Structures are given as structure tokens and as C-alpha cells.
Amino acid sequence: MSGLHYGIQLEPDLKQFTFQGVTAVSLNDPAIITNNHVILNAHELEIEACTVNEIAADFVLDATQQTLTITLPPNSATPLRVELIYNGRINDQYAGLYRSRYQVDDETRYMASTQFQASDARRVFPCFDQPGAKATFDIELIIDAELTAVSTTPVQQETMMDNGQKRVQFERTPPMSTYLVFMGVGQFDTIQADTGSYQVRVLTAPGKGEYGRYALDIGQKSLQFCEEYTNIPYPLSKCDLIAVPDSIGAMENFGAIRHSEDVMLVYPGRTPFSTKVLIGQIIAHEVSHMWFGDLVTPADWKYLWLNESFATYFTFVIPNAIYPDWRIWHDFAADRMRVGLDRDGLLETVPIELPPGQALTGNPAPTPSNAPIVYNKGAAVLRMLAAYVGEAAFRRGLNHYLQTCQFQSIHSQQFWDAFGAVVPQDVSSFAEAWIYQPGFPLVTAVRRQNVLHLRQQRFTFSPNQSNTLWPIPIDLLLIDADGSSQVMSVVLDEEETAVSLPSHTQAYKLNHNQTGFYRVQYTSANLAALGRLIAAGQLNALDSFNVQNDLFALVRRGEVALADYLAFITDYFASETRYLPLLDAVQNLRALFTLLADQRPAIAKIGGTLCRSGLQQIGYLPQAGENHQQVRLRQELLWAGGLFGSDKVRQFGKEQFAAWIAGTDLPVDILPAILNLGAITHPDALKLLTERLQTNALPEAETNLILEALGQLPQPEQLQQALAFNWQRVGKSQQIHMIAAVAFNPTAARFMWDWLVAHQEQLEQLHPGQVAGTLVRLLPIVGLGRETAVHQFCQTLSAQKPFLQDSLTMALALMAVNGRLKRGNL
């Protein structure tokens, strides 16, 4: 679709929460005319008038299909100018043009901003609302004089009107997709930095501008990094980072990146280091989208990986360059690689390039079912590709792709054609296996004398009959008796292969440094040898994590006994203090503790020992100069240690919580754990925490921490009171935090199924992505023992809410995995 242009005038009313709009669509492509009709997308708009080349035209709105069909007047031909006059509403659904509430000196105020991905631009202006329909935009907002308007491009002209309002006209945009357009109206504090060729700004609610300094710095550095990495200058003259209160997540609008306040603002002395790291990752992710997604856009939502796999990859590449002391690739293994492997290990999964039924059309956003594949697995596969072809060649391939395709909407093959044109290796078989087919391999490694026999099969937690194969780049670490080592690289592209080993090899470790997206099963003898290396600190943190995490996956698969896994942790992790392996081991024990009630005493004993040992090494209180890993590990050890029943940890938490209630400023980096510990140790935690939530000056991020702590209350009656408070007194954008925490509360399994059924209607009022996420978290645990009722519930809900179908399928699959694990360990 060529020659497409929109002229949009919008007049939002922040008192009545409505808007008036005029959109003129200029069409030059005859292909858009179908049987003398032009079909646009429109949703929840009241069309008052329609003209085509200034001649009145008939039109029909279809609310179900979200279309506006315009009948062309006689003798109409391109070029066409379709003008529509309409009204709409500023909703509270975080889609289209939505309102956000905030407080200034006890006064409630509102701002409005847009969220258009995947298909909600049609809620604000009639359009061709598909990512492949790139167009240019002239945007004009008519607003009250005291307000500020923000859009993709800088203000071109601002004119006062006779009625006391002002007309704000913005510069024409470059070609872009409708879902990337941004419009925002409200009162903003602004801070900025000028790079010379473009301006970087942070916009916040009044009084919060200074809390955006950290975001401004990371945003500027991220933009500069992307310019240098891609060798393509930032394509606009400004980039805004906009902190919107009472909002959800972040969105890569071209030139106007929207964030919720809790993942952008940093309050000195009140924002934990771990939150600052998260903010840095999110800003890096959204900034990288300016190139991967905005400059070059997928032609269809099935190619979403061209946006999100790359942005997730750069979520870690950029902070690794800016803050190398974060050792951020360890977080990639813990938070992204592990999650991607776990999701893709379910029998019903999807490839990275989404099949038509899983693409976003008709869905509100990436779902809990496909997001771990497109984001996490996609990024892991890109990292594996970079290791396979070499970092320099990988970068050349990306640069050639962006240079070749900038300002276009493309499909996957265009990426591989451009990338492969400058990379020496043949990447077609890699793409076919890793991008277009679902799942991933399990590699079994068996040594017979000095030959290592490798065999691949698809890994799933449930039995499968797959004969799928992958070309697997394997970095094989070989360790000698004297501790020396070497790395051998092989590609396993058949079902089996054999690798000759040096005769003095004492142990072998596949997937060295966790660069490959696959799992490994070792013989018991080699696993014990690797365990001894872990205990001696001779295997690095990534490899130690990988050995233990693969073993845990085999427990969930039913191939390794729980007792053998617990023995491995007891024998080889007792003195472990390194961030990544200890963090993952404790988190896995915590998951088992929640799921396996009959095994809790044994799990708590081992977990409590790990937590106490780790805390003894790093200390209960933060020290000056600590890095991110020490801070995050302490939080996990404190909370898990209390959950496992450690008297020392619980007493520490109880004392610190009492001090916080009394008004003492605690070290912010232990506050999340202390709030959780207070919830399970203090008899009046419900009253104390809910009272604190009613403080108006509380930052959003701190509110979220308190809500999460309330989700840990150990008494069912108190927990249900907290959930009632959540519905009645907490803003809709933040209600999910308590509900998500409850999903991992061992107490909750007793009553949360009945709660879920009773509150289904209220739950469905949340953002659709939050509804799906809640069901995926809750059902696999609270559904155990109620499988027939849960299957019927999911069947009925899938019919009523088709966008939930893939998430419910995932929830049922996880419930089946949990059920097998629980039945096997009664």
C-alpha cells in the first residue's frame, strides 16, 4: 500500500473523557478499492459524517469486525481523500486513548495517552490498522491552554484560539505504522538533553521531573549505543521518554516511548538497585525498537519476532555495554533463557515466527503463551546465532538488514536474505529449524572410553513422538584432572554423532557459557564429576547454573527422581554463594515448596540451609559498593529463608519490619524482602500494610511492593480480606501485583480456586493481558485435585473469550506437568 497519508485532528476533553476527531485519509493506491468500496478499521467510534473528495459518502460500521466500509461516490478514482468526522471516548482500558489518574497536593488530575499495539489505533482514528500499512501522519491536537500535547514528532506550530484553547500542530512523521503513533495530553514536567542532532526528553507528571534523571541518562546512552552499533543515525529529531501514572508496562511509540511510572522513575533512597536495573533494561528494550520495529517493521503480526526477539536481545546487549559491572548476561540466563526453555518445553508450543492462529490480530497484545517464545526464546536464538557466525559477522548482517529495509514493512525471509548476503555461513538451515519450527532439543551425552556419543531429541515435559531435528552449535568444555580445560566446538545436525575426546578428559560440559538453546542429560558419573567441580568453584557461574537447571527440568519431566535432585543440591551447592547458581537453586526449591506439600519439610531443610549459608557470606544488611548481583541475591535469600522457616531469618525480618512501621528508613535494597517477611511474621501485617497503602505520596513502585507483600499473608482469612481490599481500594492498573503474588503463596491453594470462580467477572475487568497472566499463574497450582472442573472452566471461558484460548491451553499443560510431579512425590 503506497502513498498513504493521514491528517488527524483530535480535540480531547479531560473532564468528560471524550474526544472529537477529524481524520483525512489520502489514498493513491488503486488496490485499496474493493467493489467500489474502501474498508477501514474503526472501533468504538461514532461517525458523524463521511466525504470522499468532498462528496458525501455512505458508510457502514461493523462493530464485530471493527470495520468501516465506505461506498465510493460514482466515478471515484485514486487519488482519493476520505474525510471522517467522529466522536470517541477516553477510556480506562489502557487501549486506544486512555485516561490516567494522579494526585497533586491531594487534588485528583488526569492525563490522556495512547496505546495502539496491536490493533487499537482504530479506537482513535479510522485507518488501515495493520503493521504493513505504513503511512505518513500530520497530527494536530486542540487542547486547553494549560495543558501540553506530545506526539511522535516535535511541535511545528502552537496557536492560541479565540475560545481560549490552543491548536498544537506537529511536524509530519516519516513513514510508520499506525500502532506506533503516539498522542498524549496533560500537564508535564520536562527535563531534557541535547545530543546535537536530536533532543532526548523525559516527561513526567507534575512534581516528578527530577525522578527521571536516571531514565534520561540511560535513554541518551542507549540511543548513542544503537547509533554506533547499527551505523544508522537515530531517524527522528527528538526522542521522548514519557512516565505515565496509573498505566501498564511500556510501549515503543516512534519518538515518544511511553512507560508506566513504576518502571521509569527513580526515587533517591526509595528505589531498590534491582528496580534500577529493571528500568535500565526496559529503556534499552524500548530504545532498540526505534531501529528494530519502528524503522523496520514487520509486514504482519506473524513476524513479530523481528521486533521483539531483537529488542529483547538488545535489552541485555545495551546495559552490558553501558554497565558491564551488572554482569547482565547472568540475568538473561536466569530470567529469559530459563523462562523460554520452560515455556517451549510444553508439548503444545509455537515457533518463533507465529502461525496465523497465534498472531496478534484479534488479540490485545502478546500473550503469556506466545510472549516467552517470541521474546525470550527469540533473543536466546539470536544470541546463539551470534555465537555461531561470530559477533562481527552478526553485527554486519544486522547493519545490512537495517540499511536495506529501513522505513519498510517486511517479512522474515527478507531479513534472512539481507542478513545472509554478508554472513559467510549458510544460515538458511538455521532459520528453518530455529525460527519456523516449534520446540527445542534435549542432547544426551554418553561417554564410552574416549568417544562422546551425542544424540538429540525434542525436549518436552510430557511424552512426545517427535522426530524433529535441529542444527545445534555445541561448545563442549573438556576438563582435565589437573583442572585445566579446553573448548571444542561441534555442530550436531543429525540425530546422533560421535566426538573423540582427549584421553585425559575427566569431565565434559555441553553448552559452555549457556549460549545454546537446548537442554542436556548427562550420565550419573559425569553429573557427579560436574557437581564436584561446582562445589570446588572450578565451573563458572553460567555453567554451574546450567547443570543444575537442566537437572531440575529433568525432574519435572519425570526422568530424574526428586530425591536425586535434592541430594545433588545438598552435596554440591551447600557452600555455593555465587549469584546465578544459588539464585536459581533457591528459586527452584521455592517452587517445589509451593507445589509439593508432602515434601515441604525436606525441601525447607535444604533450602533453609542454602539461604543461611549464603546470607552468612554476603551479610543480612547491604554494604556500600555492592553490585546488582549481591543486592538481588540477598533479597531472594531473605525471602526464601523466611518462607522455609529459618528462625534467624524470620527474626531479622520481624525486627526490620517493626522498625519500618515505626518510621525508620530501612536500606531500600532489602525493603522488598522485609515487607514479605513482615507479612508472614507480624500478626497485624494486614492492618499495617493497608494503612500504609493509603498514603498519597507513596511512589507507584513502593505501592507495588506492599501489594505483593499482602499477597504473602499466611492466614486464609487475612488473605481474603487483602484481596477484597485490592478490588475496592487499589487502582486497576496495580491490582495485578497482589493477585500475582498470591499465585505463589502456599496458603492460597486451599481457597483460590473458589475465589477465582467467584470473582471471574471482576477479574475480566482488568487489562486482557493481566487476565491471561493471572490464569496462567493460578490455574496450574490451584487447579490440582480439581482437574475436571478446571478443564470445564477453561473450555467455557475459551468460547466466551477467544483471545484467552492459547493462554488457557498453556495453563492446562502446566497443570498437567505439576500434577504428574505431585503424584510422583506423594
N, C-alpha and C positions, 0 to 999 in steps of 0.2 A: 504494500500500500504506500504509494509515493505522493508527495505534495500535500500532505495532511497538515492542517494548521487549525488551532483553536484560539479564539478570542473569548476570554472568560471575564465577566464582571460579576462580582459577588458582594452582597450587602448583608453581613451577618448582624443579628440583633442578640446581644448577650443578656438581655433582660427577658425576652420572650422565648429565647432559644430557637429562633427560626432564622431563615435567610431567604433573600430574594436573589435570583440569578438570571443572567442573560448570557447565553453561550452561542457564539457564531462559529460554525464548523465549515472550513473551506476545503472542498474536495476536488481533486484534479484527476483522480484515477477512475476511469470508466468501470473498472472491475467491481467497484463498490455498489453499483446499481444492479439490483436483482428484481427482474419482472416489474420494472418501473417503481421500485421501492428502494429506500435506503433504511437499513436496520442498524440502529444504535443501541447501546446498552443504557438503561436508566433504571433506578431502583429508589423507591420511596420519595419520588419527586412528583409534584403536582404541576403538570404542564398547562400553562395558560394560553400560549399561542405558539404557532409554528409557521415560519415562512421559508420558501425556497426561492432564492434570487428575488426577494422582496414580494413574492406572490404567496398568498395564504395557502397552506397545505394541510390536508387531512392527516391524522396520525392516530395510532392505536398503541396504548400501553398494555403490556402483558406482565403483570406482577409476578407470575410464577416463573416465566422465562427471563424476567428482568430485561425486557427489550422494549424499544420504542420504534415502531415501524411507521415510516413516513411515506405517504403516497406522493410521488412527484407530480407537479402540475404538467399539463400537456406540453410537449416539445422541450422538456427539460433535458439538458445535456451538460456534461462537465465542461468547464469548471462550474461547480455548484457552491452556493453559500447558503447553508442551512442555519437559520437563527431561531432559537428557542427561548421563550420567557417562562420562568417556572419559579416555584417555591419549594423549600425543603426545611428540614428541621436539624437543629444542632443537638445530637442525641447524647446518651450516656452509655453507649455500647462500645466505645473505643473503635469505631469504624466509621468511615466517611468523615464528616466534620463533627467532632465530638467536643463536649464541654469538660473542663476540669475545674474543680473547686479548690480554693486555697484560702488561707487566713492571713490578713494583715491587721495587726492590732485588734484582734477579736472581731474584725469585720470580714464577712464572707464575700469573696470575689470570685469571678470566673474568667477563664480564658478559653479560646477555642483553637483547636489544631486538627490537622487531618492525619488519617491513617488509611491508605488506599490499597496496600497489598493485602490479598491478591487481586480482588475484584470489587473494590469499594469506591473508586473514583466516580463510578456511576451514581453514587448517592449524592454527589455534589454537582456534577455536570454531565449531561448526556454525551456519550463518547463511544469510540471503539475501544472497549476496555480489555484489551489483550496486550501482553507484553510485546508482541511482534509489531504492533501498530504504532510505530514511533511517529512523533509529530513535534512541531514547534508550538510554543504557547506564549500568548500575550495575556498577562493576568492583571486584573485591576480589582482592588478592594475598596469599598466605601465603608468607612468606619467612623465611630465617634472621635472627636478631636483629641481626647486624652489618651487614646489607645495607639498601639504600634502594630503595624502589619509586617509580616515576614513571608517571603516566598523563596522559590528556588534561586532567583537572580536578584541583584541589587535593585533598590528603588531607582526608577528613572525620573519620576516626577511626582511631587506631592502638592495637591492643590486644595485650598480651603473652599468649601461650598457655601452657598447662601444659607442653607439650613443649619449651619454650624458643624456639619460633618466634614470629613476630608476624603478626597479621592487619592488613592495611592496606586500609581502605575509602576509596574516592574519591567525591567529590560526583557526583551524576547529571549526565550530559552534556546539552547541548542536542541537538536532532535533528541527526544527522550520518550519513554513510555509513560502512560497515564498513571501507573501505580507509583511512580517516583516523584510526581508533582507534590508540592507542599504549599499549604496556606495556613498561616497562624495569625491570630488576633488577640491582643491582650495588653497588659502593662508589663513591661520587661525591664530588668536591669541588664545592662550590656557591658561586657569587657571585651577587649579586642587586642589583636597583634597583627602587624602588617609585615608580610614577608617580602614585599617589593612588587611581586607580580599578582598577588591576591591577598585578600584580608581574611583572617580567621577570627570569628566572634563566638563568644559564649553568651547566651540569653537565658535569664532565669526569672522566676517570679520576683516581685519587688523585695528588696532587702537581702537577697541571697547571691548577688553577683560575685562577691568575694569568694564564696564557696566553690566557684567554678574555675579558680586559678589552676588547679591541678589538671582539670579537663582541658583547659586552654593549652597548657604546656604539652600534654600528651597528644592532643589533636594536631598541633603545629608540627611536632616531631614526626608523627605518623604520616602526615601529608608529605613532608620532606622525604621521608624514607621511601614512600611509594613512588614519588617522582624519580628518585635516584635509581630505584630497583627496576622500574619499568622503562625508564628513559623516555617517559611521556609526561609533559608538564600537566599539572592539575588543570582540567579543562574549563573551569569557571573562574570568575573574578572574586568570588567570596565563598567561604565555607562556614556555615553556622552550626554550632552545637547547641541545641535547644533543650533545656531541662524543663519538662512539663510536669507539674504536680498532678497527683490523682490520675496517673496514667499507667501504662503497662509496657515494659520492655524498651526496645529501641528500634529505629527504622531508618534505613539508608536513603532517605529522600535526597535527590540530587541537589547538592549545595545547601541543604537545610536538614541536618541529621537530628531527628527527634529522639530524646532519651526520657525515660521516667527519672524523676529526681533521685531516687534511691540508687540508681546505677550511673550517676554522673557527679553529684555534689559531694565534696569532701569537707567535713566539719572538723577543724583542728581540735584534737583531744577527744573526739567523739566518733570518728570513723576508723574502724579497725584496719590494720595493714592489709588483711585478706580482702577487705572490701575495696581498698585502693587498687590492689592487683586486679580484681574483677573489673573495676571501672576501666583500668588500662587496657584490659583485653577487649572489652566491649567497644571502646573507642577505636582501637586498632581494627577490629572487625568491621565496624561501620565505615571507617575511612577507606579501608581497602576496597569496599564496594564502589567507591567513586570510579574505580577502574574496572573492577570485576562485578558487573551487574548494571552499572549506570552508564559508563562509557560504552561498554559492550554488553548487550542484553540478550537473554535467551529469547528465541522466537516463540517459544511455547513453554508452559509451566513444566512440561515433562523434562525440560533441560535445566531445571532449577539448580542442578549441581554446578553449572557454570557460574552461578552466583555464589551459592552458599558453601560448597566444598572449598572454593578458593578463599573466600573470606574467612572461613574457619581456619584454614591453613595459615593465613596471614595474621589471624588472632594471636598466634604464637611466634611467627617469624618476626613481626614488628617489635613486640616487647623484648624478645630475645636480643634484638639489636640495640634497643634503647636502654634496657635494664638487664644486662647479662647476669647480674648477681641474683636475679629472681630464679634462674635455672628453670625457665618456664616450660621446657620440654618435659620435665618431670610431671608437671601439671597436665600436660597433654596426655601422657600415659594414664594418669590417674582419673582424669575427668572426661576425656574424649575417646581415647583408644579403648579403654575398658567398656565404656557405655556403648560404643559402636559394636564391639565384639559381642557383648551380651545381647543387644537387640538383634543382630544379624544371626545369632545362634538359635533363634526361634525358627521352627520349621516353616512357618508362613512369613516370609520376608519379601523384600522388593530389591531390585537392583538400584544402583546409584542414579542412573537415568530412569526416572519414574515411568512405569507403564501408564497408559491412559487413565485407568481407573483410579490411580493414586495421585495424579497430577492435581494441582491446586484449584483448577477450575471447579467451582461449586463448593469448594472448601474455604473456610475463612483464613487459613494460614497453614504452614507446615504442621503436621500433626505429631503427637507423641510416637506414632508408629513409624512415619517416614523420616522425621527430622533426624533421629540418630544415624540413619543411613546416609542421607544427603549431606548433612553437616559433618558428623564425626567420622563415619567410615570414609566419606569422600575426602576429607582432609588427610586421613591416615593413608589412603591410597595415593594421594598426591605426594605425600612425604616419602612413601615407598618408591614412587616413580622418580622423585628427585634423587634418591639414593641409587637407584638403578642406572639412570642415564648420567648421573653426576650433576652437582649443583650448578656448575657453569652452563652446561648444556640445557638444563631445566630452565634456567633463567633466560637463556637465548630463545628457547621455544616460547615461553610466555610473552616475551617482548615482541617477538614476531607476530604472535597471535593478536596482541592488542593493537599493534601498528596496522596490521592488515584489516582488522574488523572494527576499528573504532567508529562509534556512532551508528553501528549496525545492530540488527537483531539476528541472531544466528542459531544454528542447531549444533549438536555435538560433533558431527563429522567435520564441520568447518573448523572447529577447534583442533581436532586431531590432524587435519590436513595442514593447517598453519603451523602447529607445533612440530609435526613430523618432518616438515620441509627443512628444518635447520638442526634436527637432532640426528646423530649418526645411527642410533639404534632403530630397528623396526618396532614401532610402538603399537601397530595395529592389533597384534595378538594380545598385548597387554590390555588395550582398551576393550576388546571383545570380552575378555574374561572378567576384568575387574569392574568395568563400568556398566556393561549391558547384561550381565547375568547376576542373579542373586547369590547370597551366601559367601562363605569363605572356607578355606581348608583347615583340616587338622593334619599335621605332619607327625607320623610316628617314626621314632628314631631308635633303631636296634643295632647294637654293635655285635658283630661276630668276628672275633680275633681283631684284625686291623682293617676291617671293612665296615663302614657305617651304612646300613640299609635304610633308606628314606622312602616312605610311602605316604601318599596323600589321599584323603577322602573328605567329603564335605562334613564340617562340624555342625551338629545341631544338638540341642539338649534332649530332644526326643528322637527316637529311631527314624532313620531315613534310608531310602533305597537309591540315593543319587549316585550317578557315575560322573558327575561334573568334575572337570579338571581346571586348574589354574596354572599359568606360568608364575612360579614363586621364586623371587630373588631371595636367596638364603645366605645370610652372613653367619658362618659357622665358627664359633670360638672354640679353640682347642687348647686345653690347659695341661701342662706337664706336671710331673711330680714336684719339681722344684719351684712351682708357682709361675713359671714363665708361660707365655701364651702366644698364639698366632691366630689370625683370622683368615679363613678360606671362604671364598665366595663361589656359590654354585647356583644354577637355576634349575629347579625341579619343575619341568613342564610336561612330564608324563606321570603315570600313576606311581611308578617306582623308579628308583635309581640307586646306585651304589657309589660311595665315596671312599677312596683309600685314605686311611689315617696313618700318620707317623706312629711308629711302634711304641714310642714313649708317651703317647697321649693317655692321660689319666682320667679326664672328664671332658665332655663336649657339651656345648650350649648353643642351641639354634636360636635364630632371631636375635643376634647380638645387638645390643642397644635398642631393642624393640622398634626397629624400623619397618618390620613387615607386619601385614595384617593377617595373621594366622595364629593358630594355637599349636602347641607341641605336647606330645605324650612321650615320656622317657621310660626306660626300664627302671625298675626299683633300684638297681645297683647304681645307675648313673644319677638318678634323682638323689640318692643318699650322698653321692660324691659332690653334687652341686650344693646340697644342703650344708655339707661340711665347709665348702668354700664360702657360702653365705655367712655361716657362723663365725668364720675366721676373718670376715671382711675382705676376702680376696675376689669376690664377684661384685662388680659395680652395682650401684643402686638400681639402675634400669633393668639389668639382667636379674637381680635378686627379686625385684617386683615381678618380672615376667614369669619366672619359675613358679613362684607362689601363686600368682593369679591364674595361670594355666591349670595348676593343680586344683584350685578351688572350682574352676569351671568344670573339671572332670568329676568333681564331687556332685555338682548339680546335674551333670549328665548321667550320673549313676555308675560310672566306671571306677571310681575311687571311693572307698569307704570313708565316712565322716571321721571315724576313729583314726584312720591313717593320716588324714589331713591335720587333725588336731595334734597328733603325735609329731608330724613334721614341724608344725609351729612351735611346739614345746621343745623339740630337740634343737632346732636351728635358728629360732627367732628370739630366744629368751634374752639375749643381750643386744638385740637389734635396736639401734637408736636413729638410723638414717630415715630421713623424711619419707621417701616414696615407699620403700618396702614395709615400713612399720605402719604408715598411714593405711595402706591397702589391707594389710593383715587385720588390723583392728576394725576397719570398716566391714570386712567380710565376717568377722566374728560377731559384730553387732547385728548384721543381717541374719545370721544363724540364730542369734539370741532371740530376736523378734519372732522368727518363724517357728523354731523348734522348742516348744515349752518344756517337753520332757527332758531335753538335753541342756537346759539353761544352767544348772549348777556346774556341769563340767565346762561349758563354754565360758561362763562367768569366771571360773577359777583361772583358766588360761588367759582370758582377756584381761582380767584384773591384774595378773602378774605382769603382762606386757606393758600395761598402762603405768603401773607403779614404777617399773624399771625404767621406762622411757622418761617419766617425769623426774625421777631421781637424777637422771643425766642432764636434762635440759632445764630443770627447775620448774616450780609451780608458778612463779611470777616472771614476767618478761624482764629482760635485761637490755640495757642500752646497746644499740648497734646490731640487734638481731636481724636476721634476714627473714624473708617471707616464709621460707620452709619451716623454720623453728616456730614462728608465730602460729602458723596453721596447724602444725603437728601438736603443739601444746593444747590448742582448742579441742582437737579431736581426742587427745588422751584424757583431758579433764572430763569431758562429757561422757566418753565411753567408760572411763574408770568409775564414775559415779553410777552409771547405768548397770555396770557389772557388780556393783555393791561394795566397792572399796571403801572401808571406813575412813581411811585417811583422806581420800579424795572428797568424799561426801562432807566430812567435817570442814575441810578447806572451803568447799563451795558454800556451805551453810554460813560460815563466818563472813565470807566475802559478800554474799547476798545480803546479809543483815547490815553490813556496812553500807552497801549501795542504797538500801531502803532508807537508812539513816541520813543519807545525803553525802556520803563520802564518794569522791570521784575515784573510781576503780581504774586500773590500767585498761585502756579501751580494748587492747588485744586479747584480753581474757573475758570481756563482758559477755559475748555470746554464750560461752560455756557456763559462766556463773549464773546467768539467767536460767538456763536449762537446769542446772544443779539446784538452784533455789526453788524451781517449780516442783522438783521431786523430793525436797527435804524440808521445806518450810510449810508448816500447817496452814498458814494464812496466805500462801502464794497467790491464790486466785484473786483474793481481795486486793492485795498489794499491787499486783501487776495490772489489773484492770483499772485501778485508780491512777497508776502512772500513765496509762494509755490516754487518759482524758486531759492530759497536759497539752495545751495547744501548741507550745513551742517545740514539741518533740520532732526531730528530723524524721523523714519518712523511713530511712534505713533503720533507725533505732526503734521505731514503731514496729517494723517487720520483725526485729529480733525478739521483742516482747511477745508478739503474736505467736512466733514459733515456740517460745518457751511455754506459753499457755497450752500449746498442743502436746506438751510432755507431761501434763499433770497426771499423777498415778492413780487417782481415785475416779472411778467411772462417773459418780455423781458430779464431782467438780468439773470433770472434763466436759460433761454435757452442758453444765452451766456456762463454761467458757465458750463452747460452740454456739450457744444461744446468744451470748454477748456479741460474738463475732458477727452474727447475722444482723443484730439490732443496732449495734453501736459503731461498727467499723466500716469505713468506706469500701465500696465494691471492688476497687482496684487492689485492695490489700487483704481482702478476706481469704484469699487463697493461701496465704502464708500459714495460718493456723491449721487449715484443713490438710495441707501438705505435710505438716509436722505430725499430725495425728496418725497419718498413714503408717508411720514407723514407731508408734508408741505401742509397746506390748500389751498395755491395758486395753487399747482400743478395739482389738479383735473381738472382745466379748460382746460389744454392742454396736459397732459401727455399721454392720450390715443393716440392722433395723433403722439406725439413724439415716443411712443413705436412702433407703426406700421412703422413709417418712419425709425427707427433705429434698426429694428429687426435683420438685418444682422450683424450690428456691435455688438449688444448685444450677439449674438450667438458665437462671438469670445472669450467671457470670459470663465472662467472655468465653466463646466456644472453645478456644484453646485451653482455658483453665478447666472447663468442664471435662474435656477429654483427658487432660493430665491428671485430674483428681480420680477419674475412674481407673486409669492405668495404675495409679499408685495404690488405691484402696482395694479394688476387687481381687487382685492376686493373693491378698492376705486375708481379708475379712470374708472372702468367699469360700475359704476352705471349710469343708464339712457341710457346705450348702450348695454344692456344685449344680444340682438340678435347678434350684431356684435362681441361681446366678445366670445360668445359660438362658433360662426363660426371660429373665430381666433384660439381658443383652439382646436377645432376639427381638423383643418388643421395642426396645429403645432404638435399635438399628433401623427398624422400619419407620419409626417416627422421626429420627434424626439421622439421615443417611451419612452426613459428614462425620458421624461418630463411628461408623462401621469398622474402619480399619483399626481404630484405637481399641474398640471393644474386642475385636479379634485378637489383638495383641494381649489385652488383659486376660482373656481366657487362656491363651497359650502360656502366659506366665503363671497363672493359677495352676495349670496342669503340671508345670515344672515344679512348682512349690509343693503341690500335692504329692508327687512321686517322692520328692526328697523327704517330706514329712512322714509318709508311710514307711519309708525305708529306715527311719531312725526313731521309731516309737520306743 
